[in-house]
Amino acid sequence: MKAQFHLPLATYPDASSFSLLQNAVAVSHHQKADLTASIPLVRMEPVQPRFPSFIDLEKKRAEAERFSNDNGTVLGQTLRDYAKKAEVEVEIQPFDTSEPFVAQTLAELSRAYDLSILEASELMRPLIESVLFESGRPLLLFPSDNFCGRIDAVAVAWDGGATVARALTGARLLLEQASRVVLISVTDDKQIDERSRDHLVAALRKAGLAVDVTAVQANGDSPASVIQAAALERKADLLVAGAFGHSRLREFVLGGVTRSLLTRLEMPALLCHQLECTQCVADDRNIDHFLEKRALHRCEVSQARTNHRDHRKTDAATDALKSDRTGPPRDLQQSSDLPQVIAHQQDICRFGGGGKIAPANGDADIGGGKCRRHHRSS
């Protein structure tokens, strides 16, 4: 089966670079893959000013749309020229979308392909994060420099976690063309499971790859920069790494290594995100929405979020929910939707039976146990 690569392009307010087009064509040529480029033709929603303005908003809107269309035309034609010279099958798919939904739409389109290709840039970071965390597919990220296209040696930032294991699965297409793998672990950043690493080494060697194992120390430096330096020193053409992060209210909370790779990338990197439970994501957004509308005590918020993030089963749940001096706000004492928002199946403490929060001097019976994380038992 022939590999299918996806190239999400930006046309407004900043356009994707020509080096990204060259790199996408080069890697598609060496991997014998087809390339599909999605080009958004941005449409601006009409704005009705609340007060008289000397600015011609309609003219500005038309100029922005024309700018996006012109960029899309240039990018599409340039990509065709590069692909023709490299004898790569390329398909250009322009589409109309309103400006706020460009990144989301490109992430949704990326789900149909084996991987997506983008360029590391602070200006493109919203698009990068959306494709990385919402597409469910691997992301091949290039620095701004031109890339030869051939991937013979692959470095893996190995910490034994599920996220990098998923990234290895996403890199399988690229590993088929490689002959050598280097496993790089930062030993003073996180404890490494050597038995798990040895199992991976044996599996990769059985698959026909030469494997080297390298342990490095950060010594206070960024683990991402240390990993990249070690990979470049060992002549790796690609870095495979897991991407840690989750979304909250359309903003992405990134892990330290992931953040560094997105902003200070020195070599091509394939990143893959461990998919979150859809119920988790929905509950996370519901919690944030609820907490925006109503004020909860700090200890309540901390308890709910800690249990939600860690998915810890609590055999002993809260018997008495007390605040420091006063009880919860009066309008929350009879709230029926609070347990539905805070509780995620059986993994999160439910505040009160029957959807009620007990007063500070009362008891809230939840499963007959007591949660001692923030409160003393009565």
N, C-alpha and C positions, 0 to 999 in steps of 0.2 A: 504494500500500500504506500502510495506516495505521500510524503509529509506535506502538510498545509500550514504555512506560516502567515501570520497576520501583522499588518503594519498600520497601527492607528496613528493618523496624522492630525496635527493641529493647524488651524488656519487663522484663528483669532483669539486673543489680541496679538499673540506671537505665533509665527509659523514654524513648523518643524524645519530642521536644517537639512542641507543637501548631503552632509556627511552621514546623517541617519539613513537617507535613501541609499547611498553607496554601500554602507555596512549591511543593510537589509538585503540588498541584491547579492552582495558577496557571500554572505552566510547561506542564503538560499541556493546559490550556485554550487557551493561546496557540499551542501547537505542534500542536493538534488531534490529540492522542495519547490512547490508552487508558492507564489507570493500574492496575497490579496491586500490591497491598500484601501482603507476606509477613510474618506475625506469628508469632513463635516462642512456643509455650507450653512453658516450660522445665520439665523434669523433673529432679529431684535424685536422684542415686544414693544408696541407703542406705549409711550409714557405720557400721561396726562399730568402736567405740573399743577401743584396745588396753588401756586402763586404765579403771577406774571413773570416771564423770564425773557431776557434779551437774547438767549441762546435758541437757535432754530433746532429744536430737538428732532424734528422729522428729517432735517437735512443730515444731522449727525447719525441718525439711525440708518439712513440710506447709504452714507459713506462707510459705515462699519460693515454692512452687508456686502457692499461692493468690494471692500478690502478682503473679506473672507473669500468671496468668489474668485477674486484675482489670485490670491495665494493658492487656492485649491487648483486652479487651472495650471499655474506654474509648477506646482508640486507633482501633479499628475503627469504632465508632459515630460518633466525631467526624469521621473521614475521610469516612464516608458523607454526613454532614451538609454538610461543605464541598463535596464533589463534586456533591451534588444542587443546591446553590445555583449552582455554576458550570457545571452541565450537562455534567459530565465523566463518562465511563463508568469506573467503578471496580469492581474485583473484590478481595475480601478473602480471603486464603488463610492461615488459621491452620494450624499444624502442630506436632506434638510433637517435641521433641528434648531430649537431655540437655544440661546446662549447658555442658560443655567444648566442644561441637560447634556452638554457635549460629552463630558467625561463619563457620565453614567451610561450614555448610549454606546460609547466606544467600548466600555467594559462589557456591556451585554453582548455586543457583536463579537468580542474576543472569545466568548465561550464556544464558538463553533470551530475553533482552530486548535492546532496542536500547541502552539505557543504564539505569543505576541512579542513584537520588537519595538523598543523605545530607546531614547537617549537620555542619559542622566543630566538633568538640568534643573536648577532651582525654579526657573520659569515654568517647566513642565511637571513640577512635582505633584500638583493636584491630579493631573491625568495619570501619572505613574502610579500614585497610590490607589486611584480608583481601579485601574486595570489589575494591579497586583492583588488587591484585597477583595475585589468584587467579581472578577471574571472566573475564578476557580481554575485558571490555566497558568502554566509557567510564564514568566516574563523574562525575556532576554534583553538585558540592559547594557547599552554601550556607552563608553565615555565619548567625549566630543571628537576624539582623534579617529582617523580612518583605520579600518581593521582589514587585515589581509584576507579574512574569511575562513581560512583553514583552521580546524580545531583538532590538534593531535594529542595534546597533553591537557588534562582537566584536573584542576585543584578542587578539593572539597573541604569546606569549612565544617569539620565534623565535631559535634559536641554530644552525639548519641541521642539527640532528641527526635521526636516524631516529625518536626517541621523540616529538618534537613533530610530525613529519610524520604519524605514526600518530594522534596526537591530533587533527590536522586532519581526517583521515578519519573519526574518531569523531564529530567535531562537524558533519559534513555535514548532518544533519537540522536542526540549529539554524541553520546558515549559510543554508539555503534560505529562512528567514524574515527574514534580515538584509539590510541594504542597504549597510553600511559595515564595513570591516575595517582595523584598525590593527596593523601589525607592529612590535613593540617588541623591540629588541635591547640588551643590556647590553654595551657595547663594551670595558670594562676588566675584564670577568670571563672572557670567552672570545673567541677570535678568530672573527669572523663571516665566513662565505663570502658575499661580496656577490653573486657570480655566481649562486649558488644562490638567494639571496633575490630577485634580480631575476627569475629564472625563475618563482618563486612569485607575485610581484606581477603578472607578465604573465598567468599562468594565472587568477588571481582576477579580474582586470579583464576578461578574456575571458568569464568566467562571469557578468559583469554586476554586479560589486561595485565600489564605490568603495574604493580602497586608499590608505592613508597609511603612510609608513615613518618610524619614530622611533628614533633612537639616543640612549641615556641612559648615564650613568656611575654606578656604585655609590659610588665614592669611599669605600670602606671599609664602607658600609652593606650590609645584607642585599639581595642581588639581587631576592629575592621582594618585599620591601617597596618597592623602587624601581620594579619592574615594575608592581605594583598601583597605586602612586601615579600613574605615568604613564598607566595605563589609565583611572583615575578622572578624571584631569585632562582627558582627551580624551573624556569622557562615554561610555565603553564600558559595556555592560550585562553582558558576560560576558568572562572571561579563559580562553583555551585554552592549556594548557601540557602538556608531557610530564612523566611521573612516572618518576623514576629510582629504582630500588631492586631488591633481590633478597632472597630468604628464606634464612635459615640456621637450622636447628633451631627452626623456628616463630617466630623473631624476625626482624624486618624491618630491613634496613640501608638507610637512606634517603639520597638525595642532599640537599644543602643546601637547594636551592630547594623541593624536594618537602616536606621537613620543615617549612619555614617556612609553606608554604601550608596544610598540615594543622593547624598550631597557631595561626597568626595570619592567618586569611583575612579580607579586608576587602570582598570582592565575590564574586558567584557565579563559580565556576571549573569548567571541564570538564577533567578530568585523564584521561590514558590512559597505560597502561604498555606499553612494548615487550616483547612476549612473549619469554620465555627458551626456549632449547632444552630440551626435557624431559630429554634425556640429561645436559645440564649441571646441571639442578636435582638429578637423582638422584645424579650423581657428587658434587656439592657436599655433599649430606647424607651420602653414604657416607664422604666424607673426614672430615667432622666426627665421625661416629660412630666411625670407626676411630681417629682421634686421641684421642678420649675414652678408648678402651680401652687404647691403647698409647702409650708416650712415644716421640716422634721428636725428633731433634735440631732445634734452631730453624732452622738453615739448610735442612734438608730440607723442613720445613713451608712455609717462605717460598718455596722454589723451586717446589714443587708447586702452591701456591695462586696464585702469580704467573702461571705458565704456564696454569693452568686459567682464571683470570679473563680474561686477554688473548687466549686462543686463538692464541698465536703458534706458528707452525711452527718447529721447531728443526732446521735442517739439520745442525748440529753438536750432538751429544748427549754425555752424560757418559761419560768414559773411566775416571775415577777419582773415586769418591765418598768424600770424606774428611771427618772431623770434626776439631775443633781438636786434641784430645789422644787421645781414645779413640774406638773404633768405635761403631756403633749397638748398642742393647741386644742381648744374645745371642739372645733369643727371636725377634728380627726377622731374623736373618741367614738363616734358612731359611724365612721367611714366604712362603707361596704366594699369599696374597690381597692383599698390599700393592700389586703392580703393577695389579691389577684395580681397586683402590680409587682409587689415585692417578692412573692413566692415563685420559685421555679421548680415545679413538681414537688419532690420531697427534699430537695437539696438546700432550701433556704428556710430560715426560721419564719414561721407564720406568726404574725402579730395578733394574737387573740383568737379565741374560738368564735365561730359565727361571724367573722369579719369585724370584730370590735376590738378596740384597744382599751385596756383597762386603765383607770386613773392611776396616778403615781402611787397611791397608797393601797391599791387593790392588787388582785392576782389575775394574771392572764394565763389560763390553762392551755398549754400547747403540747399535746402528746404526753403529758404527765411528767416531763422532765424539766430541767433547768438549763438555760444557756448562761454560762459563766464568763463569756468573753468580755462583756463590758459591765455587767451588773452583779451585784451581790444578791444572794438568795434572801428572801424575806424571813 
